[in-house]
Amino acid sequence: MKQQGISSIRTINAMKTGLCSAQFSSHSQGLPKVKLNGEELMSKVLNRRWMLHVPDTEIHQIKLSPSQGRHREGPSGNLSFLNNTKPYFGDELKEKGSEDPFFYVVRDDLLHPLVNGNKARKLDALLPVLVDYSVTDVVTCGGCQSAHAAAVAVSCAERGLKSHLLLRGEQPEILTGYNLISTIYGDITYVPRSIYSRRMNMLKTHADLVASNTGHILCCNDILESSLSDQSSTSSSGHIDAHGNTENHSRKIIIINEGAGDVVALLGVIRLVQYLCQSHLLGKERQIKLVVDAGTGTTAVGLGIGAQCLGLPWEVTAVMLADTIDAYRQQEQKLISDFRTRFGFHLTDHCLNEVDGVVHWVGRCHQRKFGNILEGEIETCQHIAQQTGILVDPVYTLAAWEMATQLSREEMEGGAQVVMLHTGGYSRHVWFSTEV
């Protein structure tokens, strides 16, 4: 196995773009030391090729009204829902008032038939870079029913890359849900929990096995740093590699961390914010409370950074599902710091240098250990699906739905407009095949 360097890529790309290396910080991924406003900086950061051809997504409006039916008590209990699939986003809605509260749902659960919405956003910026640098193999890990592992497997297969998925625990007797998808699209290895607990060592060891004696393990951060120095939408067929060759037929392996919770994952989410704030959609002036369920918290932080950088009066509310508030805040600070460093925001007088956080972290309405499903929640999901045609799951997206319902009732008297990002959760592939 060879650890392949990348420094010559940066040199070659700088020469190609006619830029002297002295103009750039070694930590800024090629962004110049100039003061730009948020939109200009976002334009530079988002000027790249994407996995998703367009950032577009459907937006529905959910109207709430009292119901006489028997439903689980809580924010969604005793309510009926009406789904308007072609909502109007003009200010008249707030000015005229509404007898019943409502919230919008960003339908990222519809982005791909097999790939979760938030996973597709996290891979949006990464996959084209891997193709540009002729990566042949991707190594990543996750739980047995990991949506991330399935997303990597499908997305890589669609682009001719081979995925190697390390799944925690034992192979189930019957393959279902995301585990089945991962098995169909990727190369699966089940790893004992004692080994899986040392994730980075496990990933590196497996990458060595894939590389064997002739392959190269590339550093993902170096590839990303080089990619921003050459923003000219390089063709994957003729990209210059680390040795100056136009082609290299040896295997090139990249490690993607569990959950894709790295700084590059923020870019696709920020791209979504840029799309949503267009004048014919949510706009840039109105107060928005944007609600999302939080597993690793990466999607929520991406939404918050996007709103801050674009100067939007949006508050991102993330419902914590899998960790403590201290852990989420620690992850938030790390991602903000990595984003400033990687994309050069530390060189400017920018709003990201002045904030302690970009996300309002809250607990879910009904507390429980992650993965547990409470009595009545399946019935609530059934109630929502039958009335709106929208599938939410009790582990992830029901938490965001209930929070959006609660906030929409609190904000109905001329307050902020509430928007829920439907990440996909376990909706389509897992929880139907899981005993509850």
C-alpha positions in Angstrom: 0.0 0.0 0.0 1.2 3.5 -0.8 0.0 6.7 0.8 -0.4 9.0 -2.2 0.6 12.6 -1.8 -1.3 15.5 -3.3 1.0 18.5 -3.1 1.8 18.4 -6.8 -1.9 18.5 -7.6 -2.1 21.9 -5.9 0.9 23.2 -7.7 -0.3 22.0 -11.1 -3.8 23.4 -10.5 -2.4 26.8 -9.4 -0.4 26.9 -12.6 -3.4 26.0 -14.7 -5.5 28.9 -13.2 -2.6 31.4 -13.4 -2.5 32.1 -9.7 0.6 32.5 -7.7 0.7 30.3 -4.6 1.7 33.2 -2.5 -1.8 34.6 -2.9 -3.4 31.9 -0.9 -3.3 30.6 2.7 -2.2 27.0 3.1 -5.4 26.5 5.1 -7.9 28.3 2.9 -8.3 25.9 0.0 -7.4 28.6 -2.5 -9.7 31.4 -1.5 -8.1 34.8 -1.8 -7.4 37.0 1.2 -10.0 39.6 0.4 -13.1 40.8 2.1 -16.2 39.5 0.4 -19.8 39.6 1.5 -21.6 36.4 2.4 -23.2 35.9 -1.0 -19.9 36.4 -2.8 -18.2 33.9 -0.5 -21.0 31.4 -0.9 -20.7 31.8 -4.7 -17.1 30.9 -4.5 -17.5 28.0 -2.1 -20.5 26.6 -4.1 -18.9 27.0 -7.5 -18.3 23.3 -8.1 -19.8 20.2 -9.7 -22.5 18.4 -7.7 -23.9 14.9 -7.4 -27.4 16.3 -7.6 -27.9 17.9 -11.0 -30.2 20.6 -9.4 -30.7 21.5 -5.8 -34.5 21.7 -6.3 -36.9 20.0 -3.9 -40.6 20.0 -3.4 -42.2 22.2 -0.7 -45.6 21.3 0.7 -47.8 23.3 3.2 -49.4 21.4 6.1 -52.5 23.1 7.6 -53.5 22.0 11.1 -57.1 21.9 12.4 -58.6 20.3 15.5 -59.8 16.7 15.2 -62.3 14.7 17.2 -60.4 11.5 16.6 -58.5 9.7 19.2 -54.8 10.2 18.7 -51.7 10.1 20.8 -51.4 13.1 23.1 -48.8 15.6 22.2 -48.1 18.3 19.6 -49.6 16.1 16.8 -52.4 14.6 19.0 -56.0 15.6 18.4 -55.2 17.3 15.1 -56.1 16.9 11.5 -53.6 17.7 8.7 -54.3 18.9 5.2 -51.5 18.8 2.7 -51.3 21.6 0.1 -48.8 20.4 -2.5 -48.7 23.6 -4.4 -48.4 26.3 -1.8 -48.2 30.1 -2.4 -45.2 31.7 -0.7 -46.4 35.4 -0.8 -46.6 37.6 2.2 -50.4 37.7 1.9 -50.6 34.5 3.8 -49.4 36.2 7.0 -51.1 39.5 6.4 -54.5 38.0 5.9 -54.1 35.7 8.8 -55.2 32.1 9.0 -57.8 30.5 11.2 -55.6 27.5 11.5 -51.8 27.2 12.0 -49.6 25.7 9.2 -46.0 24.9 8.5 -44.1 24.0 5.3 -42.4 20.7 4.7 -39.2 20.6 2.5 -39.6 17.2 0.8 -36.0 16.0 0.7 -37.4 12.6 1.3 -38.3 12.6 -2.4 -34.8 13.3 -3.7 -33.9 9.7 -4.6 -35.8 6.4 -4.5 -33.1 4.7 -2.4 -30.9 7.4 -0.9 -32.0 9.3 2.2 -32.5 13.0 1.6 -30.0 14.3 4.1 -27.5 11.6 3.0 -27.8 12.8 -0.6 -27.1 16.4 0.5 -24.1 15.3 2.5 -22.6 13.5 -0.5 -23.6 16.2 -3.0 -20.2 17.9 -3.1 -18.0 14.9 -2.3 -18.9 12.4 -5.0 -17.9 14.6 -8.0 -14.6 15.3 -6.4 -13.9 11.6 -6.0 -14.8 11.0 -9.7 -12.6 14.0 -10.7 -9.6 12.4 -8.9 -10.2 9.0 -10.4 -11.0 7.3 -7.0 -11.9 3.7 -7.6 -12.8 2.5 -4.1 -14.6 4.0 -1.1 -14.4 2.6 2.4 -16.9 3.6 5.1 -18.8 2.2 8.0 -22.1 2.2 9.9 -24.7 0.2 11.8 -26.4 -2.8 10.3 -29.3 -0.6 9.0 -27.1 2.4 8.3 -28.8 4.9 5.9 -25.3 6.4 5.3 -23.8 3.1 4.2 -26.7 2.5 1.8 -26.4 6.0 0.4 -22.7 5.6 -0.2 -23.2 2.2 -1.8 -25.9 3.4 -4.2 -24.2 6.7 -5.1 -20.9 5.1 -5.7 -22.4 2.3 -7.9 -24.2 4.9 -10.0 -20.9 6.5 -10.8 -18.8 3.3 -11.3 -17.0 3.4 -7.9 -16.8 0.3 -5.7 -17.9 0.7 -2.1 -16.6 -1.3 0.9 -19.0 -1.1 3.8 -18.0 -2.2 7.3 -21.3 -2.9 9.2 -21.4 -3.2 13.0 -22.4 -6.5 14.5 -23.6 -9.8 12.9 -25.3 -10.4 9.6 -29.1 -10.7 10.2 -30.9 -13.9 9.2 -33.1 -11.9 6.8 -31.8 -9.0 4.9 -34.2 -6.0 5.0 -34.3 -2.3 4.7 -31.0 -0.4 4.2 -29.1 -3.5 5.0 -30.5 -5.2 2.0 -29.8 -2.1 -0.2 -26.2 -2.0 1.1 -25.7 -5.7 0.3 -27.1 -5.3 -3.2 -25.0 -2.2 -4.1 -21.8 -2.6 -2.0 -19.2 -5.0 -0.7 -20.3 -5.8 2.9 -18.1 -6.9 5.8 -19.7 -7.4 9.2 -17.4 -6.3 12.0 -17.5 -7.4 15.7 -18.5 -4.6 18.0 -15.2 -4.8 19.9 -13.3 -4.0 16.7 -15.9 -1.5 15.4 -15.5 0.6 18.6 -12.0 1.7 17.2 -13.5 3.1 14.0 -10.5 4.9 12.5 -8.2 2.0 13.1 -10.8 -0.3 11.6 -11.3 1.9 8.5 -7.6 2.3 7.9 -6.9 -1.4 8.2 -9.6 -2.3 5.8 -8.4 0.4 3.3 -4.9 -1.2 3.5 -6.5 -4.5 2.5 -8.3 -3.0 -0.4 -5.2 -1.2 -1.6 -3.0 -4.3 -1.3 0.5 -3.7 -2.7 -0.3 -1.5 -5.7 -3.2 0.7 -4.6 -3.0 4.2 -3.1 -5.0 5.6 -0.1 -5.7 9.2 -0.8 -6.2 11.8 1.8 -9.7 13.2 1.5 -8.9 16.6 3.0 -6.0 17.1 0.5 -8.3 16.2 -2.4 -10.9 18.7 -1.2 -8.2 21.4 -0.7 -7.0 20.9 -4.2 -10.5 20.9 -5.7 -11.3 24.4 -4.6 -8.0 25.7 -6.1 -9.3 24.4 -9.5 -12.9 25.5 -9.7 -13.1 25.0 -13.5 -15.4 21.9 -13.4 -12.6 19.5 -14.4 -13.6 16.5 -16.5 -13.1 13.2 -14.7 -11.7 11.6 -17.8 -8.6 13.7 -18.0 -7.8 15.0 -14.6 -4.2 15.4 -13.7 -3.2 13.1 -10.8 -0.6 13.5 -8.1 2.2 12.4 -10.4 1.2 14.6 -13.3 -0.3 11.8 -15.4 -3.6 12.2 -17.2 -4.5 8.6 -16.3 -3.6 6.2 -13.5 -5.0 2.7 -13.6 -4.0 1.7 -10.1 -6.7 1.6 -7.4 -7.2 4.8 -5.5 -9.0 4.4 -2.1 -10.8 7.1 -0.1 -12.1 6.7 3.5 -15.4 8.4 4.3 -16.1 8.7 8.0 -19.2 7.2 9.6 -22.3 9.3 8.8 -20.3 11.5 6.4 -20.2 14.0 9.3 -17.2 16.0 7.9 -17.0 19.6 6.7 -17.5 18.7 3.0 -20.9 17.4 4.0 -22.0 20.9 4.9 -21.7 22.1 1.3 -24.7 20.3 -0.1 -26.8 21.5 2.8 -25.7 25.1 2.3 -26.6 24.7 -1.4 -30.1 23.7 -0.2 -30.3 26.9 1.9 -29.3 28.9 -1.1 -32.0 27.3 -3.2 -34.7 27.8 -0.5 -34.0 31.5 0.0 -34.9 32.4 -3.5 -37.5 35.2 -3.8 -40.2 32.9 -5.3 -39.8 30.4 -2.4 -39.0 31.3 1.2 -37.2 34.5 0.4 -34.5 36.3 2.2 -36.6 38.8 4.3 -39.2 36.8 6.2 -38.5 35.3 9.6 -38.2 31.5 9.4 -38.0 28.8 12.0 -36.4 25.9 10.2 -36.9 22.5 12.1 -34.8 19.4 11.5 -34.3 16.1 13.3 -30.6 15.6 14.4 -28.7 12.4 14.4 -25.1 13.5 14.1 -26.2 17.1 13.8 -24.3 17.8 10.6 -27.3 18.7 8.6 -28.5 21.2 11.2 -25.1 22.9 11.4 -25.0 23.1 7.6 -28.4 24.8 7.6 -27.2 27.2 10.3 -24.0 28.1 8.5 -25.8 28.7 5.3 -28.3 31.0 6.9 -25.6 32.9 8.7 -23.4 33.3 5.6 -26.3 34.5 3.4 -27.5 36.9 6.1 -30.9 35.2 6.5 -33.2 35.9 9.4 -33.7 32.2 10.0 -33.4 30.2 13.2 -32.5 26.6 12.9 -34.1 24.4 15.5 -32.6 20.9 15.7 -34.3 18.1 17.7 -31.6 16.1 19.5 -32.1 12.4 19.1 -28.9 10.5 19.7 -26.6 12.5 22.1 -26.4 15.1 24.8 -26.7 18.9 24.2 -23.0 19.3 25.2 -22.0 16.7 22.6 -24.0 18.4 19.9 -22.6 21.8 20.7 -19.1 20.3 20.6 -19.8 18.9 17.2 -21.2 22.2 16.1 -18.1 24.1 17.2 -15.9 21.6 15.4 -17.8 21.9 12.1 -17.9 25.7 12.2 -14.1 25.8 13.0 -13.3 23.3 10.2 -15.5 25.2 7.8 -13.8 28.5 8.5 -10.4 26.9 8.2 -11.1 24.8 5.1 -12.9 27.6 3.1 -11.0 30.6 4.3 -13.6 32.4 6.3 -11.1 33.1 9.0 -9.4 35.6 6.6 -12.4 37.9 6.5 -14.5 40.1 8.8 -17.4 37.6 8.5 -20.3 36.8 10.7 -19.1 33.2 11.3 -16.2 34.7 13.3 -18.6 36.3 15.7 -21.0 33.6 16.6 -20.8 30.9 19.3 -23.3 28.7 17.5 -25.7 28.6 14.6 -28.2 26.0 15.8 -30.9 26.1 18.6 -30.7 22.6 20.1 -33.9 21.2 21.7 -35.0 17.9 23.2 -37.7 16.0 21.5 -41.3 16.3 22.8 -41.3 12.7 24.2 -37.9 11.8 25.6 -36.6 8.3 25.2 -33.4 6.3 24.5 -32.4 6.6 20.8 -34.1 4.0 18.7 -36.9 3.3 21.1 -40.5 3.7 19.9 -43.1 4.7 22.3 -46.7 3.5 22.5 -48.9 5.4 20.1 -46.2 6.6 17.8 -46.9 4.1 15.0 -50.5 5.2 15.1 -49.4 8.8 14.9 -47.3 8.1 11.8 -50.2 6.2 10.3 -52.5 9.2 11.0 -50.1 11.6 9.3 -49.6 9.4 6.3 -53.3 8.8 5.7 -54.2 12.4 5.9 -51.2 14.0 4.0 -49.5 11.2 2.0 -46.3 12.1 3.8 -44.4 9.2 5.5 -42.6 10.0 8.7 -40.9 7.5 11.0 -41.0 7.2 14.8 -37.3 7.2 15.3 -36.3 10.4 13.3 -38.7 12.5 11.4 -41.7 12.2 13.7 -39.7 14.3 16.2 -39.3 17.1 13.6 -42.9 16.9 12.6 -44.1 17.2 16.2 -41.7 20.2 16.8 -42.9 21.9 13.7 -46.5 21.3 14.8 -45.8 22.9 18.2 -44.0 25.9 16.8 -46.6 26.6 14.1 -49.2 26.8 16.8 -47.0 29.2 18.9 -46.2 31.4 15.9 -49.6 31.6 14.2 -50.3 35.2 15.5 -48.0 37.0 13.1 -44.8 35.2 14.2 -42.2 33.4 12.2 -43.1 30.9 9.4 -42.2 27.4 10.4 -40.5 25.1 7.9 -39.6 21.4 8.5 -36.9 19.8 6.6 -38.0 16.2 5.9 -34.6 14.3 5.9 -36.1 10.9 5.1 -35.3 9.2 8.4 -36.1 5.5 8.3 -39.3 6.2 6.4 -39.1 4.0 3.3 -36.8 1.1 4.0 -36.2 0.2 7.6 -38.9 0.7 10.1 -41.6 -1.2 8.2 -39.3 -4.3 8.5 -38.4 -3.7 12.1 -40.2 -5.2 15.1 -41.8 -2.4 17.1 
